[in-house]
C-alpha cells in the first residue's frame, strides 16, 4: 500500500503574518511573508493546523534560509502546491523549500525537507537537522561562516567548523555521504561519475544501493533513476520503472509520463486508478472485505497520484480531504483544506 495518512492533534485557527506580495512563478502562486515574520508562525502552523510536532531546529533552518537570500513564505498559503507541503522559503531562482507532512509517515521520514515542484516533490533531506548539517558542511568547505553564525545552537550541535578539512577527505560528496547522511542528488551524481570514468560495475552497484527501501522509504525517485540508467537493458529498465510506479507518483522526481514511457505503459495505469476512485471501484473494494477506512486512505493516495500527473493539485484537494475525513483523520483533512 502506498503511504498515505495519520497523526493526532487539535486543529484551530491561528494568526499568520501579514501577506505582502503575491506573484506567479512557474504556474505556482506564492505569497511571501513580511520580513519581520519569525519561525513562530511556522511552528504554530505545524502544531495547530498540520497537527503534529514541529522539528526542534526549525527556527534555525528558517534563519539560515533567510540569511542565504531566500524569502520566507507563509506556511498557510499553499495554492497550487501539493497539499502535503508546508512552505518555508523561496530562493532567488524560484525554487520552494518546504516540509512534507506525510499523512502516514514512513519510518525515519516523519517530516522531510523537500523542494516543491509542479508534479510533486524532490527530497532534499530526511529531516531538518540533516539539511542544516549539509548546508553548514558545504559552507565550511568554501571557507565561509555566514550561515554557521545564523544557525545558532543548531550549528554548534550538528557540526564543528573545520571538521571537513581535518577529516582529510578530499571529496566533499564523499564526506557528506559518510558523515552527514544519504542524499538523492549526491548518490545520483556518484553514479554518473562512475559512468564517466567507464566504471559501469560500480555505477550499477551504487544505483542498486540507492534503491534499498530503508534509505528513502516512501519515495519512488531511486527506482526511477535506476530505471533510467538501465535503459540500454530494456527488460530490466521496464521492470524498474514499473516498480517505481508502485510508489506515490508525486515522489518520482519527474513527470509521470517519463516513467510510464520506460515502463512501456500508455494510459492504462491512469485509467486503472480512475476506476479505483470511482463509486464502482469503491464498492468493489468494500465487497472484497476491505475496511472502509482503508478504502478511503487508498482513494486519497490514488487521487494524489492523479493530481501529480498534470500538477492540478487544487482540483483534487477537496476530494482528497473528504477521503481522509472518511478514514477518521479529521486533522489531516483540515490541514489539506487550510488556506490563508
C-alpha positions as CSV (number, residue, x, y, z in Angstrom):
1,X,0.0,0.0,0.0
2,X,1.2,3.5,-0.7
3,X,2.0,5.7,2.2
4,X,-1.0,7.9,2.7
5,X,-2.3,9.1,6.1
6,X,-2.1,9.9,10.1
7,X,-1.3,11.7,13.3
8,X,-3.4,13.2,16.0
9,X,-3.8,16.6,17.5
10,X,-6.2,19.5,17.5
11,X,-6.9,22.0,14.7
12,X,-7.6,25.6,15.4
13,X,-7.4,29.0,13.6
14,X,-4.1,30.8,14.0
15,X,-2.8,34.3,13.3
16,X,-0.4,34.2,10.4
17,X,2.0,37.0,9.3
18,X,0.7,39.8,7.2
19,X,1.0,38.9,3.5
20,X,2.7,41.5,1.3
21,X,3.3,40.1,-2.1
22,X,1.5,37.7,-4.5
23,X,3.1,36.6,-7.7
24,X,3.1,33.8,-10.2
25,X,6.2,31.6,-10.6
26,X,6.2,28.7,-12.9
27,X,2.4,28.4,-12.6
28,X,2.6,28.3,-8.8
29,X,1.1,31.2,-6.9
30,X,3.2,32.2,-3.9
31,X,2.7,34.7,-1.2
32,X,5.7,36.0,0.8
33,X,5.6,36.8,4.5
34,X,6.8,40.1,5.7
35,X,10.5,40.4,6.5
36,X,9.6,40.6,10.2
37,X,7.9,37.3,10.3
38,X,9.5,34.6,12.5
39,X,9.6,30.9,12.8
40,X,6.9,31.2,15.5
41,X,4.4,31.4,12.7
42,X,5.6,28.1,11.1
43,X,5.8,26.4,14.5
44,X,2.3,27.4,15.4
45,X,1.0,26.4,12.0
46,X,2.6,22.9,12.3
47,X,1.2,22.5,15.8
48,X,-2.3,23.8,15.2
49,X,-3.0,23.2,11.5
50,X,-0.7,20.4,10.5
51,X,-1.5,18.8,13.9
52,X,2.0,17.4,14.5
53,X,5.2,18.3,16.4
54,X,7.5,20.9,14.7
55,X,11.1,20.0,14.2
56,X,13.3,21.2,17.1
57,X,15.6,23.3,15.0
58,X,13.1,24.7,12.5
59,X,13.7,28.3,13.7
60,X,17.4,27.8,12.9
61,X,16.7,26.5,9.4
62,X,14.4,29.4,8.7
63,X,17.1,31.8,9.8
64,X,19.7,30.0,7.6
65,X,17.4,30.1,4.6
66,X,16.7,33.8,5.1
67,X,20.4,34.6,5.6
68,X,21.4,32.9,2.3
69,X,18.9,35.1,0.5
70,X,15.6,33.2,0.4
71,X,12.3,34.9,1.0
72,X,10.4,33.3,3.9
73,X,6.9,32.1,2.8
74,X,3.7,32.0,4.7
75,X,3.2,28.3,5.8
76,X,-0.5,28.6,5.1
77,X,-0.5,29.9,1.5
78,X,-0.3,26.7,-0.5
79,X,-2.4,27.5,-3.5
80,X,-1.1,25.5,-6.5
81,X,1.2,23.3,-4.3
82,X,0.9,19.7,-3.4
83,X,-1.4,19.8,-0.4
84,X,1.0,17.9,1.9
85,X,3.7,20.6,1.7
86,X,4.3,23.3,4.3
87,X,6.2,26.1,2.5
88,X,9.3,27.5,4.2
89,X,11.1,29.7,1.7
90,X,11.6,30.6,-1.9
91,X,15.1,31.1,-3.4
92,X,16.1,33.8,-5.9
93,X,15.8,31.1,-8.6
94,X,12.2,30.5,-7.7
95,X,12.7,27.0,-6.0
96,X,10.5,26.4,-3.0
97,X,11.8,24.7,0.1
98,X,9.1,23.1,2.3
99,X,8.5,20.4,4.9
100,X,6.5,17.4,3.9
101,X,3.6,16.5,6.1
102,X,3.0,12.8,5.5
103,X,-0.5,11.6,6.4
104,X,1.2,8.4,7.4
105,X,5.0,8.8,7.7
106,X,7.3,6.0,6.6
107,X,9.9,5.1,9.3
108,X,12.6,7.8,9.7
109,X,10.8,10.2,7.4
110,X,8.5,11.9,9.8
111,X,8.9,15.4,8.3
112,X,11.5,15.6,5.5
113,X,12.7,18.7,3.8
114,X,11.7,18.8,0.1
115,X,11.8,21.1,-2.9
116,X,8.3,21.6,-4.2
117,X,7.9,21.1,-8.0
118,X,4.8,21.2,-10.2
119,X,4.4,17.4,-10.3
120,X,5.4,16.6,-6.7
121,X,8.5,17.0,-4.6
122,X,12.2,16.3,-4.6
123,X,13.7,15.1,-1.4
124,X,16.4,17.4,0.0
125,X,17.0,15.8,3.4
126,X,15.2,13.3,5.6
127,X,14.8,15.9,8.4
128,X,15.6,19.4,9.3
129,X,18.8,18.6,11.2
130,X,20.3,16.7,8.3
131,X,19.6,19.5,5.9
132,X,21.2,22.1,8.3
133,X,24.2,19.8,8.7
134,X,24.7,19.6,5.0
135,X,24.4,23.3,4.4
136,X,27.0,24.0,7.1
137,X,29.5,21.5,5.8
138,X,29.2,22.9,2.2
139,X,29.7,26.4,3.5
140,X,32.7,25.4,5.6
141,X,34.2,23.7,2.5
142,X,34.1,27.1,0.8
143,X,35.7,28.8,3.9
144,X,32.6,30.9,4.7
145,X,30.9,31.2,8.1
146,X,27.9,33.4,7.5
147,X,25.3,30.6,7.6
148,X,27.1,28.9,10.6
149,X,26.6,32.1,12.6
150,X,23.0,32.2,11.6
151,X,22.5,28.6,12.6
152,X,22.7,29.4,16.3
153,X,22.6,26.5,18.7
154,X,21.8,24.0,15.9
155,X,25.1,24.7,14.2
156,X,27.1,24.1,17.4
157,X,25.2,20.9,18.0
158,X,25.3,19.5,14.5
159,X,28.7,20.5,13.1
160,X,32.1,21.6,14.3
161,X,33.7,24.1,11.9
162,X,36.9,22.8,10.3
163,X,35.9,19.2,10.6
164,X,35.7,18.7,6.8
165,X,39.3,19.9,6.4
166,X,40.6,17.9,9.4
167,X,38.9,14.8,8.0
168,X,41.3,14.8,5.1
169,X,38.5,13.5,2.9
170,X,39.3,15.3,-0.4
171,X,35.9,14.9,-1.9
172,X,33.0,16.9,-0.4
173,X,30.3,14.5,-1.7
174,X,32.1,11.6,0.0
175,X,32.3,13.5,3.3
176,X,28.6,14.3,3.2
177,X,27.6,10.7,2.4
178,X,29.9,9.3,5.1
179,X,29.4,11.9,7.9
180,X,26.1,13.6,7.3
181,X,23.8,11.1,5.5
182,X,22.4,9.9,2.2
183,X,21.0,12.4,-0.3
184,X,19.4,11.5,-3.6
185,X,21.3,14.1,-5.6
186,X,24.7,13.0,-4.3
187,X,24.0,9.4,-5.0
188,X,22.9,10.1,-8.5
189,X,25.9,12.3,-9.0
190,X,28.1,9.5,-7.8
191,X,26.6,7.0,-10.2
192,X,27.1,9.4,-13.1
193,X,30.7,9.9,-12.1
194,X,31.3,6.2,-12.2
195,X,29.8,6.1,-15.8
196,X,32.1,9.0,-16.8
197,X,35.1,7.0,-15.6
198,X,33.9,4.0,-17.6
199,X,33.3,2.0,-14.3
200,X,29.9,0.6,-15.2
201,X,30.0,-2.1,-12.5
202,X,30.4,0.5,-9.7
203,X,27.7,2.6,-11.3
204,X,25.2,-0.2,-11.3
205,X,26.2,-1.3,-7.8
206,X,25.7,2.3,-6.5
207,X,22.4,2.6,-8.4
208,X,21.1,-0.6,-6.7
209,X,22.3,0.6,-3.3
210,X,20.3,3.8,-3.9
211,X,17.1,1.7,-4.3
212,X,17.3,0.0,-0.9
213,X,14.0,0.7,0.7
214,X,15.5,1.6,4.1
215,X,17.3,4.5,2.6
216,X,14.4,6.6,1.2
217,X,11.2,4.8,2.3
218,X,8.1,6.1,0.6
219,X,10.0,7.8,-2.3
220,X,9.9,6.4,-5.9
221,X,12.8,8.6,-7.2
222,X,15.6,6.0,-6.5
223,X,13.7,3.4,-8.6
224,X,13.1,6.0,-11.4
225,X,16.8,6.8,-11.6
226,X,17.7,3.1,-11.6
227,X,15.3,2.5,-14.5
228,X,16.9,5.4,-16.4
229,X,20.4,4.0,-16.1
230,X,19.1,0.6,-17.2
231,X,17.6,1.9,-20.4
232,X,20.1,0.0,-22.5
233,X,18.8,-3.2,-20.9
234,X,15.1,-2.7,-21.8
235,X,13.5,-5.6,-19.8
236,X,15.3,-4.6,-16.6
237,X,14.6,-0.9,-17.2
238,X,10.9,-1.7,-17.8
239,X,10.7,-3.7,-14.6
240,X,12.4,-1.0,-12.6
241,X,10.1,1.7,-14.0
242,X,7.0,-0.4,-13.2
243,X,8.4,-0.9,-9.6
244,X,8.9,2.9,-9.3
245,X,5.2,3.5,-10.2
246,X,4.2,1.5,-7.2
247,X,5.4,4.4,-5.1
248,X,3.5,7.7,-4.9
249,X,3.8,9.3,-8.3
250,X,4.5,12.7,-6.7
251,X,7.8,11.2,-5.3
252,X,9.1,10.2,-8.7
253,X,11.2,13.4,-9.1
254,X,10.0,13.8,-12.7
255,X,6.8,13.7,-14.7
256,X,4.7,10.5,-14.6
257,X,4.9,10.2,-18.4
258,X,8.7,9.9,-18.4
259,X,8.5,6.8,-16.2
260,X,5.4,5.4,-17.9
261,X,7.3,5.5,-21.2
262,X,10.2,3.4,-19.8
263,X,7.6,1.1,-18.2
264,X,6.0,0.7,-21.7
265,X,2.7,1.8,-20.3
266,X,0.4,4.3,-22.1
267,X,-2.7,5.4,-20.1
268,X,-3.7,2.1,-18.7
269,X,-2.4,2.9,-15.2
270,X,-4.2,6.2,-15.1
271,X,-7.4,4.6,-16.3
272,X,-7.0,1.8,-13.7
273,X,-6.6,4.4,-10.9
274,X,-9.6,6.4,-12.2
275,X,-11.7,3.2,-11.9
276,X,-10.4,2.6,-8.4
277,X,-11.6,6.1,-7.2
278,X,-15.0,5.7,-8.8
279,X,-18.0,4.7,-6.8
280,X,-18.0,1.3,-8.6
281,X,-14.3,0.8,-7.6
282,X,-15.0,1.8,-4.0
283,X,-18.0,-0.6,-3.7
284,X,-15.9,-3.4,-5.2
285,X,-13.2,-3.0,-2.6
286,X,-15.8,-3.0,0.2
287,X,-17.4,-6.1,-1.2
288,X,-13.9,-7.8,-1.1
289,X,-13.9,-7.2,2.7
290,X,-11.5,-4.2,2.8
291,X,-12.2,-1.9,5.8
292,X,-13.9,1.4,4.9
293,X,-11.2,3.4,6.5
294,X,-8.5,1.6,4.4
295,X,-10.6,2.1,1.2
296,X,-10.7,5.8,2.0
297,X,-6.9,6.0,2.6
298,X,-6.2,4.2,-0.6
299,X,-8.5,6.5,-2.5
300,X,-6.7,9.5,-1.1
301,X,-3.4,8.1,-2.3
302,X,-4.8,7.4,-5.7
303,X,-6.2,10.9,-6.0
304,X,-2.8,12.4,-5.1
305,X,-1.3,10.3,-7.9
306,X,-3.8,11.6,-10.4
307,X,-3.2,15.2,-9.3
308,X,0.5,14.8,-9.8
309,X,0.2,13.8,-13.5
310,X,-0.6,17.4,-14.6
311,X,0.2,19.1,-11.3
312,X,-3.5,20.0,-10.8
313,X,-3.4,19.9,-7.0
314,X,-6.2,22.4,-6.4
315,X,-8.7,20.4,-8.5
316,X,-8.3,17.3,-6.3
317,X,-7.7,18.6,-2.8
318,X,-11.4,18.7,-1.9
319,X,-11.9,15.0,-2.6
320,X,-8.6,14.1,-1.0
321,X,-9.7,15.9,2.2
322,X,-13.0,14.1,2.1
323,X,-11.2,10.8,1.9
324,X,-9.0,11.5,5.0
325,X,-12.1,12.6,6.9
326,X,-13.9,9.4,5.9
327,X,-10.9,7.5,7.2
328,X,-11.2,9.2,10.6
329,X,-8.3,11.6,10.0
330,X,-10.0,14.9,10.6
331,X,-6.8,16.7,11.4
332,X,-5.2,15.7,8.0
333,X,-8.4,16.7,6.2
334,X,-8.5,20.1,7.8
335,X,-4.8,20.6,7.1
336,X,-5.2,19.8,3.4
337,X,-8.1,22.3,3.1
338,X,-6.4,25.1,5.0
339,X,-5.6,28.2,3.0
340,X,-4.6,31.7,4.1
